[in-house]
């Protein structure tokens, strides 16, 4: 169940590596050297995964994943999908239709990864737990300039401590996860 969801989705879609965000600058190093397509993947994959992280906090929504129900961008981003698409367009420079299409493809790839991670007897709690365990990995790749936390109503998503690594940062992240309700039960 420890498979890196970001890597699994990236590989299924055939994109190149997604870089971690530099905790000091809050951006990907040498972002100007990336192509529009690379920037699109860099922004869209962590953004969709972050939305799934928020979406599956509700048991009913996690059950939608279990039932293979169609989960659209409107559901995932709680009606803020146009603002998220615009933010990603601003980040990567790709047309809005391409960004939205890419985000839909990512959404379709996430569900099978979640079901696989939930094991042979998938349950809503397993999906929630798996995503909570992936929170740090997802957020270390999410460009802060997207301001996704502000758009989704959880400013902790954009917090600089989510991009840091090391023993002190791990303690701060554990406390932050516990306070935000995304801590993995032990």
CORFEN-V624693 format. One record per backbone hydrogen bond with DSSP energy under -0.5 kcal/mol. NH is the residue of the N-H (numbers start at 0). CO is the residue of the C=O. If there is no record, write none. Layout:
NH;CO
NH;CO
This chain:
4;2
7;3
8;4
9;5
10;6
11;7
12;8
13;9
13;10
14;9
18;16
20;139
21;26
25;21
28;19
30;27
32;29
33;30
38;34
39;35
40;36
41;37
42;38
43;39
44;40
46;42
47;43
48;44
49;45
50;46
51;47
52;48
53;49
54;50
55;51
56;53
57;54
61;57
62;58
63;59
64;60
65;61
66;62
67;64
68;63
71;69
75;71
76;72
77;74
78;73
79;76
83;79
84;80
85;81
86;82
87;83
88;84
89;85
90;86
91;87
92;88
98;94
99;95
100;96
101;97
102;98
103;99
104;100
105;101
106;102
107;103
108;104
109;105
110;106
111;107
112;108
113;109
114;110
115;111
116;112
117;113
118;115
121;118
126;122
127;123
128;124
129;125
130;126
131;127
132;128
133;129
133;130
134;130
134;131
137;133
138;134
139;135
140;137
141;138
142;140
143;25
145;142
146;143
150;146
151;147
152;148
152;149
153;148
156;153
157;154
158;155
161;158
162;159
163;159
163;160
169;165
170;166
171;167
172;168
173;169
174;170
175;171
176;172
177;173
178;174
179;175
180;176
180;177
181;176
182;176
